Amino acid sequence: MSLFRRDKENGKAAVVRATDAAPPVDLMRFERLVQSSIRLRELGDAYEAIERRASRDAVSFNEALEALDREHVRG
């Protein structure tokens, strides 16, 4: 994929190559994260509680969110 723009100095089209540097997005996991977030908010778990859990377990916010949601689902 290339993006095109004019070179201001000589008026010719300059080609800028777009790299695929970003990792692919797992859309199913993203949807589960959204649903988990909604469920936890409805259950009264605050954003700060998820942040504390992530810090305590030394994991990412998303991993802490998934862990808390699993705990609520399992009871």
Rosetta blueprint (number, residue, H / E / L):
1 M L
2 S E
3 L E
4 F E
5 R E
6 R E
7 D L
8 K L
9 E L
10 N L
11 G L
12 K L
13 A E
14 A E
15 V E
16 V E
17 R E
18 A L
19 T L
20 D L
21 A L
22 A L
23 P L
24 P L
25 V L
26 D L
27 L H
28 M H
29 R H
30 F H
31 E H
32 R H
33 L H
34 V H
35 Q H
36 S H
37 S H
38 I H
39 R H
40 L H
41 R H
42 E H
43 L L
44 G L
45 D L
46 A L
47 Y H
48 E H
49 A H
50 I H
51 E H
52 R H
53 R H
54 A H
55 S H
56 R H
57 D H
58 A L
59 V L
60 S L
61 F H
62 N H
63 E H
64 A H
65 L H
66 E H
67 A H
68 L H
69 D H
70 R H
71 E H
72 H H
73 V H
74 R H
75 G L
